[in-house]
Amino acid sequence: MGRMPEGYSIRFANQLDIPALIAADRAASELFRPTGLIPDMATIPESVPAEVLSAAIEMGMVLVAEDEHGPIGFVLCQPRGSVLYLDQISVDPAHGRKGLGRILMAHVYMLAEEHKLSAVVLSTFRDLPWNGPFYRRLGFREIARNKMEDWMIEIETVQAETLDVEQRCFMRRPVRRFSLRRAG
């Protein structure tokens, strides 16, 4: 899982966190501006609307990374059949390069395991270093288009309204359940 950097912790989000989560998401979104992969960022008031965060918080599907001042990042997940879909991961770049994304992902795997789900699935830009290559290092593998489920196609259709989906992919990582067996 990696070591938690000193001064940070992970917990489940609550409704009072929503403004800070939106701020962290906006800050993280700025990393995409120079890439040209998100065409009109000025028209996007928030990547994750407050009402979506609120509903996911009620379901226990938002985990927060925080420092002594409050939330600086989060993951937003949702169960989709037998898998946990990682809808969003955002860490304020002012707190980047400390392993918080990797630690948040480890908590996502634990959340999937707690809900007895078989894998974590996500959609990401294939080649951006902090997207596809990052997830590949964590054990994610690209899902072939002909293996995508209907709900993935629906997400891709929505993404196609504002993104070049040819540069994106869905990726999957199985949840590794650990069991203790008595030798013998």
N, C-alpha and C positions, 0 to 999 in steps of 0.2 A: 504494500500500500504506500510505502514511503513515509518519511517522518514529517509530522506536522511542523511547519516553521514556527519558531517561537513567537508568541503573541497572537496566534490565529487559532480558530476552532471551527468545527462543523456542527451544525444543528439543523433541526427541522425549522422551516420558516413559519412565521405567524403573520397575521394581517397587517400588523404595524410595520413590517419590513417592506411592504410593497413600494413605497417611494424610493427607498434605498436600492431595491432590486432593479427598478427601472433606471435609476441613475447609473448603476454598475453596468447594466445592459447597454445603455447609450454610450458610455465610455468605451466599452469593449467593441461596440459596433464601429467606432472610429478607426479601428485597425483595418477595416475593409475599404475605407475611403480611397487610399492610394492604389488599390488593386483594380478598381473599375468594375469589379464583379457585382456590386450592388449599384445599379445605374443612377437612381435618383434618391440618395440618402436624405436629402433635405425634406422630402415629402413624407418620410417615415417618422411620425411623432414618437413612437416607441416600438421597439421590435416585438416585445411581448406586452400586450395590453393588460392593464390593471385587473380587468375582470377575469382574464384567463389565469393570471397569477393567483387571484383570490380563490377561484374554484379549485385550482390544483393544490393550493395550501390546505383547503378544507379536506381534500382527499389524502393529505400526507405525502404529496408527490413533489415537494419543493424542498431542497436542502440548501442551506446558506453557509457560505464561508464568511467569517467575520474576524475583525480585529477588535481592539479595545474601543474603537469608535462606532462599530456597527458593521452591517453587511457590506462586503466588498465584492461578492460574487455569489453565484447560485447555479443550481441545475434544476431544470423543470422536466419532469417525466410524466408518462402516462402509460398504463397498461394497454396493450393492443393484442388481444387474443392471448397467446402463450408467451409473449415477449414484453419487455419494458422498452418503450420508445423514449429515447432521450431527445426531447423536443428542443431544448436549449441549454447551453452551458455558456456562462459569461463570467469573466473575472476582470475587474477594472485593471487596465494595463499598468496603473501605478503600483499594483501589487503583483504584477506578472513575474515570470521567471523564478518563482519560488517553489514550484511544484504543487501549487494549489489546485490547478486543473486536474492533475493526476490523482490527487487525494480526493477531490470531488468525484472523479470517475470511480475510484475504489468504493466510495459510499453508494454510488449508483448500482454497482454490482451487488453490494450487500442488500440494497433495497429490493432488487430483482429476486435475490435469493429468499428474502423474507416473504415475498409474495409468491414464492414457488414458481417463478417464471423461468423459462429455459434459456433466454438470451437477452442481451441488450442490443437494440437496433437504433441506428441514427442515420441522418442524412447530412452530408457535408460537402464542401468543396474538395474535389479529388486531390488537387495538387498544392494548395496553400500549406506552407509548413506547419502552421498551427491548426490545421484541419486534417485532411486525409493522412498525411505522413505521421502526425501525432497519434491518431487513432490506430494506425497500422502498428506502431511501436507498442501500443497497449493490447495488441492481439486481435484487433478488428480486421475482418476481411470483407472485401467488396462483394455485394450480392449481385449476381448476374441479372440483367434486365428480365430475362425470361423466368427468373425465380422470384421476382418481386410479387408481393401479395397485393390484393386490390387496394387496401388502405394506403400502401406505399405509392401506388399510382395516383391515388387521390391527392396525397400530399404533394407529389411531384407536379401535378396539374396546377395546384394553387401556387407553388413556387414558380412555375413557368410564367406567371403573370408579371413577375418582377425580376426574375433571375434567369440566367442562361443555364438551364438544367443539364445541358451537355457537359458542363464543367463540374457537375455534382454527381454524387453517387450515394447509394444506401450501403451501409456497412453493418456487420453483425459480429457479435462476440458471444460465445456461449457462456453461461453462468456455470462456473465450476463449483459444484457442491463438494464439500469435504465431508467424508464420513470416517469415523473411527471404527475399524474392525479389529476384533480380537484375533490375534495371531493364534493359530493353533491347532 
